[in-house]
Every structure is written in C-alpha cells, then in structure tokens.
Amino acid sequence: MTRFTVNGQPVHYQLDPETPLLWALRDASNLTGTKYGCGAGLCGACTVHIDGVAVRSCQVTIASIEGSFVTTIEALSRDRSHPVQQAWVAQSVPQCGYCQSGMIMAAAALLAQKPNPTDDEIDSAITNICRCGTYPRVRKAIRQAARVASGAEDLAAAPPPGIDPADAAHAVPALTPVAPGKK
C-alpha cells in the first residue's frame, strides 16, 4: 500500500508500487485533469506538483513519492482564481486544450519559485509541448500572471466553473444512470 497526500487528502493506493503516478491519479482517483500525452516525460501534459515542484507524473512511480504532497490541476484553485488560470483566459491561450493543465501547473510552479521570471527562465521552465503553437501567448500569460500575483495588475476574473468538481460527473448526461425502461 502506498500512502501520500493528493490535493490535501491522504490517499492509500493498493496498486503495484511501480504504477506511474499519472495512472494512479487518473484511474484510481478519477483526477482526469492530468493528461496522458507521450508516456515518456517529453510533452508535459501530465505535469503535477510534487512537494511544490513541477513533475511529469508519467515518469514517477507511486512508491517513489511515499509521504509526499501531490497537487493536480483540480486543486490549483477550485474556482479558477489562481493568477495563472486567470491570465490563461485573459490571453486566450487555450486552443485544443490538451496540454493546458500541464502547462498551467508548470507555470504555477515557476512563479512560485521565481515571482518575476525572465523570458529565458520561462523558456527553460516551460518545456511542455503545445501542438497548437500557443507559445507566444503562454509567455504573455505567465508575465501577466506574475504581475497579477504581485499586485501590480488587476485582472477581471474568469467566471467560476459553475459546478463543484466533485459533482462534475453527475452533470454529464452520458454518465448519469437512466432508470430501466426510460430513455
């Protein structure tokens, strides 16, 4: 049994200790904001924070993080109020959206360590792959998030999601059980 904390909640996974964290999060904890991209640690779609550091979760076994604190995109801020999430919306970064949660997690970790990063520091820290090529907007969003976090800029908030993440699956018609004989 592997024990650590995910999004502030203690977890006890009864999985093979060599299970990649990505699959424990997605399959055992239903935290599907962390995406599978390449499985080789190259694309960054699976980036989470482990003890505050951005890590590619496909490359980390659950046994190797015993006692650690893991944060996924679902817990960065439940109401999208994190400066990176706000700036992401303000700068219209998302296109297809697949890489976004990993990029946001990498950017949040960068700003936690370097509140006013240079372009070179941004380029070094954000090695995530975006097939849509939103890199110029990513850099602008990170700069804006740094200003918002420091109080140098106000940003009109993106609307909250309108549903508690814990209730999200219940609002998806395809996942809502239908009584026998009803359509």
WOPEKA-V971334 format. One record per pair of residues at least 6 apart in sequence whose ideal C-beta (glycine too) atoms are under 8 Angstrom apart, sorted by the first residue. I is the first residue (numbers start at 1). J is the second residue. D is the distance in whole Angstrom. If there is no record, write none. Layout:
# WOPEKA-V971334
i:I j:J d:D
i:I j:J d:D
This chain:
# WOPEKA-V971334
i:1 j:12 d:5
i:1 j:13 d:7
i:1 j:14 d:5
i:2 j:12 d:7
i:2 j:13 d:5
i:2 j:15 d:7
i:2 j:17 d:6
i:2 j:24 d:8
i:2 j:62 d:4
i:2 j:63 d:6
i:2 j:66 d:6
i:3 j:10 d:7
i:3 j:11 d:7
i:3 j:12 d:5
i:3 j:13 d:8
i:3 j:66 d:6
i:3 j:67 d:7
i:4 j:10 d:8
i:4 j:11 d:6
i:4 j:62 d:8
i:4 j:65 d:5
i:4 j:66 d:6
i:4 j:67 d:6
i:4 j:68 d:5
i:4 j:69 d:7
i:4 j:70 d:6
i:5 j:11 d:7
i:5 j:68 d:7
i:5 j:69 d:5
i:5 j:70 d:7
i:6 j:25 d:7
i:6 j:29 d:6
i:6 j:31 d:7
i:6 j:70 d:5
i:6 j:71 d:8
i:6 j:72 d:7
i:7 j:31 d:7
i:7 j:70 d:7
i:7 j:71 d:6
i:7 j:72 d:6
i:7 j:74 d:6
i:7 j:75 d:4
i:8 j:75 d:7
i:11 j:29 d:7
i:13 j:19 d:7
i:13 j:24 d:5
i:13 j:28 d:6
i:13 j:62 d:6
i:15 j:24 d:6
i:15 j:28 d:6
i:15 j:62 d:6
i:17 j:61 d:6
i:17 j:62 d:6
i:17 j:63 d:3
i:18 j:61 d:5
i:18 j:62 d:8
i:18 j:63 d:7
i:19 j:61 d:7
i:19 j:62 d:5
i:20 j:57 d:7
i:20 j:58 d:5
i:20 j:59 d:7
i:20 j:60 d:7
i:20 j:61 d:6
i:20 j:62 d:8
i:21 j:48 d:7
i:21 j:50 d:8
i:21 j:57 d:4
i:21 j:58 d:8
i:21 j:60 d:5
i:21 j:61 d:7
i:21 j:62 d:6
i:21 j:65 d:7
i:21 j:70 d:7
i:22 j:34 d:6
i:22 j:36 d:6
i:22 j:46 d:5
i:22 j:57 d:4
i:22 j:58 d:4
i:24 j:62 d:5
i:25 j:31 d:5
i:25 j:34 d:5
i:25 j:48 d:7
i:25 j:57 d:6
i:25 j:70 d:8
i:25 j:72 d:6
i:26 j:32 d:6
i:26 j:34 d:6
i:26 j:36 d:7
i:30 j:169 d:8
i:31 j:72 d:5
i:31 j:74 d:6
i:33 j:72 d:6
i:33 j:73 d:4
i:33 j:74 d:5
i:33 j:101 d:5
i:34 j:45 d:8
i:34 j:46 d:5
i:34 j:47 d:8
i:34 j:48 d:6
i:34 j:57 d:6
i:34 j:72 d:5
i:34 j:73 d:7
i:34 j:101 d:6
i:34 j:102 d:8
i:35 j:45 d:4
i:35 j:46 d:6
i:35 j:98 d:6
i:35 j:99 d:8
i:35 j:101 d:6
i:35 j:102 d:6
i:36 j:45 d:7
i:36 j:46 d:6
i:36 j:58 d:7
i:37 j:43 d:4
i:37 j:44 d:7
i:37 j:45 d:3
i:37 j:46 d:6
i:37 j:58 d:8
i:37 j:98 d:7
i:37 j:99 d:7
i:37 j:102 d:7
i:37 j:129 d:7
i:38 j:45 d:8
i:38 j:58 d:8
i:38 j:129 d:8
i:39 j:58 d:5
i:40 j:58 d:7
i:40 j:59 d:8
i:41 j:56 d:4
i:41 j:58 d:6
i:41 j:59 d:4
i:42 j:129 d:7
i:43 j:99 d:7
i:43 j:102 d:8
i:43 j:128 d:7
i:43 j:129 d:4
i:44 j:56 d:6
i:44 j:99 d:7
i:44 j:102 d:4
i:44 j:103 d:7
i:44 j:106 d:6
i:44 j:127 d:6
i:44 j:128 d:3
i:44 j:129 d:6
i:45 j:98 d:6
i:45 j:99 d:5
i:45 j:101 d:7
i:45 j:102 d:4
i:45 j:128 d:7
i:45 j:129 d:8
i:46 j:56 d:6
i:46 j:57 d:4
i:46 j:58 d:5
i:46 j:102 d:6
i:47 j:54 d:5
i:47 j:55 d:7
i:47 j:56 d:6
i:47 j:57 d:7
i:47 j:101 d:8
i:47 j:102 d:4
i:47 j:103 d:7
i:47 j:105 d:4
i:47 j:106 d:5
i:47 j:128 d:7
i:48 j:54 d:8
i:48 j:55 d:6
i:48 j:57 d:5
i:48 j:70 d:6
i:48 j:71 d:6
i:48 j:72 d:5
i:48 j:73 d:8
i:48 j:105 d:6
i:49 j:55 d:7
i:49 j:69 d:8
i:49 j:70 d:7
i:49 j:71 d:4
i:49 j:105 d:6
i:49 j:108 d:7
i:49 j:109 d:6
i:50 j:60 d:7
i:50 j:65 d:6
i:50 j:68 d:5
i:50 j:69 d:7
i:50 j:70 d:6
i:51 j:68 d:5
i:51 j:69 d:5
i:52 j:69 d:8
i:52 j:71 d:8
i:52 j:109 d:7
i:52 j:112 d:6
i:53 j:109 d:6
i:54 j:105 d:6
i:54 j:106 d:5
i:54 j:108 d:8
i:54 j:109 d:4
i:54 j:110 d:7
i:54 j:125 d:8
i:71 j:105 d:8
i:72 j:101 d:8
i:72 j:105 d:8
i:73 j:101 d:4
i:73 j:104 d:6
i:73 j:105 d:6
i:74 j:165 d:5
i:76 j:82 d:5
i:76 j:84 d:8
i:76 j:85 d:7
i:76 j:104 d:7
i:76 j:105 d:7
i:76 j:108 d:6
i:77 j:85 d:6
i:78 j:164 d:8
i:78 j:165 d:6
i:79 j:160 d:4
i:79 j:161 d:7
i:80 j:86 d:7
i:80 j:89 d:8
i:80 j:157 d:8
i:80 j:158 d:5
i:80 j:159 d:8
i:80 j:160 d:6
i:80 j:161 d:7
i:81 j:157 d:6
i:82 j:104 d:8
i:82 j:108 d:6
i:83 j:111 d:7
i:83 j:145 d:4
i:83 j:146 d:8
i:83 j:148 d:4
i:83 j:149 d:4
i:83 j:155 d:7
i:84 j:104 d:5
i:84 j:107 d:5
i:84 j:108 d:5
i:84 j:111 d:7
i:84 j:141 d:7
i:84 j:142 d:7
i:84 j:145 d:4
i:85 j:104 d:6
i:85 j:158 d:7
i:86 j:145 d:7
i:86 j:148 d:6
i:86 j:155 d:5
i:86 j:157 d:6
i:86 j:158 d:6
i:87 j:140 d:8
i:87 j:141 d:4
i:87 j:142 d:7
i:87 j:144 d:4
i:87 j:145 d:4
i:87 j:148 d:6
i:87 j:155 d:7
i:88 j:94 d:7
i:88 j:100 d:7
i:88 j:104 d:6
i:88 j:141 d:5
i:88 j:145 d:8
i:89 j:158 d:4
i:90 j:141 d:7
i:90 j:144 d:6
i:90 j:155 d:6
i:90 j:156 d:8
i:90 j:158 d:8
i:91 j:137 d:5
i:91 j:140 d:5
i:91 j:141 d:4
i:91 j:144 d:6
i:92 j:137 d:6
i:93 j:100 d:7
i:93 j:103 d:8
i:93 j:134 d:5
i:93 j:137 d:5
i:93 j:138 d:6
i:93 j:141 d:5
i:94 j:100 d:5
i:94 j:134 d:8
i:95 j:132 d:4
i:95 j:134 d:6
i:96 j:131 d:7
i:96 j:132 d:5
i:98 j:131 d:8
i:99 j:128 d:6
i:99 j:129 d:7
i:99 j:130 d:5
i:99 j:131 d:7
i:99 j:132 d:8
i:102 j:128 d:5
i:103 j:126 d:7
i:103 j:128 d:5
i:103 j:130 d:7
i:103 j:138 d:6
i:106 j:125 d:6
i:106 j:126 d:5
i:106 j:127 d:8
i:106 j:128 d:6
i:107 j:125 d:8
i:107 j:126 d:6
i:107 j:138 d:7
i:107 j:141 d:7
i:107 j:142 d:5
i:107 j:145 d:7
i:109 j:125 d:8
i:110 j:117 d:6
i:110 j:121 d:7
i:110 j:122 d:7
i:110 j:125 d:4
i:110 j:126 d:7
i:110 j:142 d:7
i:111 j:117 d:7
i:111 j:142 d:7
i:111 j:145 d:6
i:111 j:146 d:6
i:111 j:149 d:6
i:114 j:121 d:6
i:114 j:125 d:8
i:115 j:146 d:6
i:115 j:149 d:7
i:115 j:150 d:6
i:116 j:146 d:5
i:116 j:150 d:7
i:117 j:125 d:7
i:117 j:142 d:7
i:117 j:146 d:7
i:119 j:139 d:6
i:122 j:138 d:8
i:122 j:139 d:5
i:122 j:142 d:5
i:122 j:143 d:8
i:123 j:139 d:8
i:126 j:138 d:6
i:126 j:142 d:7
i:130 j:138 d:7
i:144 j:153 d:7
i:144 j:155 d:7
i:147 j:153 d:4
i:148 j:154 d:7
i:148 j:155 d:5
i:163 j:171 d:6
i:169 j:175 d:5
i:170 j:176 d:7
